[in-house]
Amino acid sequence: MADAVQKYKITKLHAFPFSPHQKGETVPAGKLDGQLDISIKKQRMDQLMHVGEMVRNFFLQCNRGVVRPVLLEKKIGNDRQGRTSNYIELLVPDNGYRRGQVVDWTV
């Protein structure tokens, strides 16, 4: 799985270990033989997240200094938080900008 993250340059991950849901609703896969120990699941998840973080950091480094359109979202203090079209989150000084406005900004 970590190889796929690197090969396809996946820059946004959400991962969690499989759980058979012993309380409430069950998952059929939870009844299969050969379940892995939780420590192995956690080790694999940690490895995957580490690779994802490395890929993300390289992606951000490659975009540093590039001017991109940023969709401004919420106000945080004296700044506006926004995202580029390639999902880089930025803080832009709030110079009277409004939510939903798109501004060109250097990453």
ABEGO torsion letter per residue (X at the ends): XAAAAAAAGBABBBBBBBBAGABEBBBAAAABBGBBBAAAAAAAAAAAAAAAAAAAAAAAAAABGBBBBBBBBBBBEABBBBBBAAGBBBBBBBAGBBBGBBBBBBX
